[in-house]
Every structure is written in structure tokens, then in C-alpha cells.
Amino acid sequence: MTKGTEKEYRIISQAVQAWYRFYGDDWDDEASSFLCSAAIKLYNGGCRSTEDLATTLIGTYVGLAATRVYARSSVTLH
């Protein structure tokens, strides 16, 4: 998606909003930027519906901490 249409932006926005509703987190600019970037990559990879994008985001990024670029991995915790 190099230059998206209004419909494409709406699909991505609704998927990110669904992620927030699912996890009950308050809006966070850093997380939103991360989730939008992830949703665009998924969209470009063929995930074209709001439902598919939302389901993938929810399953991949479990909670706000998972959206942090510098979040510690389980390897560093051991």
C-alpha cells in the first residue's frame, strides 16, 4: 500500500481500534503507530478485511507491552 485509498485507511483504522477494544487499553500514540505499521504490512501481504487484520493483530500483539519496539524478550529475562 504505497498510496492508500480512503477504504484501505478505514480498514486499517478499524482493525487497530478493534485491537484497543479487545484489550481495553487507552489510546497510546506509540502503540498506535506500531499497530498501524504492522497492519499495513499485513494488508500488503494479502490480509484485506478488517476482521482478518484485527484477528491477526490481536493474536500477534498481546496487550500494550507487545507493541513496544524495545520490549524485553523472554530470552533476556532468563
C-alpha positions in Angstrom: 0.0 0.0 0.0 2.0 2.9 -1.2 -0.8 5.5 -1.5 -3.9 4.1 0.1 -7.4 4.8 -0.6 -9.9 6.0 1.9 -11.3 2.5 2.1 -7.9 1.0 2.8 -7.2 3.5 5.6 -10.6 2.8 7.1 -9.9 -0.9 7.1 -6.6 -0.4 8.9 -8.0 2.1 11.3 -10.9 -0.1 12.3 -8.6 -3.1 12.8 -6.4 -1.1 15.2 -9.5 0.2 17.0 -10.7 -3.4 17.4 -7.3 -4.3 19.0 -7.8 -1.5 21.5 -11.4 -2.6 22.3 -10.3 -6.2 22.7 -7.5 -5.4 25.2 -9.3 -2.5 26.9 -6.2 -0.3 26.7 -6.4 3.5 26.4 -5.1 5.2 23.2 -1.3 5.3 23.0 0.5 7.1 20.2 3.5 4.8 20.2 1.3 1.6 20.2 -0.9 3.1 17.5 2.0 3.9 15.2 3.3 0.4 15.8 0.0 -1.3 15.2 -0.8 0.7 12.1 2.6 -0.2 10.6 2.0 -3.8 11.4 -1.5 -3.6 9.9 -0.1 -2.1 6.7 2.4 -4.9 6.3 -0.3 -7.5 6.9 -2.5 -5.7 4.4 0.2 -5.6 1.8 0.7 -9.3 2.5 -2.8 -10.1 1.5 -4.8 -9.7 4.7 -7.5 -7.4 3.3 -10.5 -7.4 5.6 -11.0 -5.5 8.9 -11.8 -8.8 10.6 -8.7 -10.6 9.4 -6.4 -7.7 10.2 -8.0 -7.3 13.7 -7.8 -11.0 14.5 -4.1 -11.2 13.4 -3.2 -8.0 15.4 -5.0 -9.3 18.5 -3.3 -12.7 18.2 0.1 -11.4 17.4 0.4 -8.4 19.7 -1.0 -9.5 23.1 -1.5 -6.3 25.1 0.2 -2.9 25.1 3.6 -4.2 26.2 3.8 -6.3 23.0 3.7 -3.1 20.9 6.9 -1.7 22.4 9.8 -1.9 20.0 12.3 -2.2 22.8 10.3 -4.6 24.9 12.5 -7.2 26.6 12.2 -10.7 25.2 11.9 -13.8 27.3 15.5 -14.7 26.4 16.8 -11.6 28.1 14.7 -12.3 31.2 16.4 -15.7 31.8 
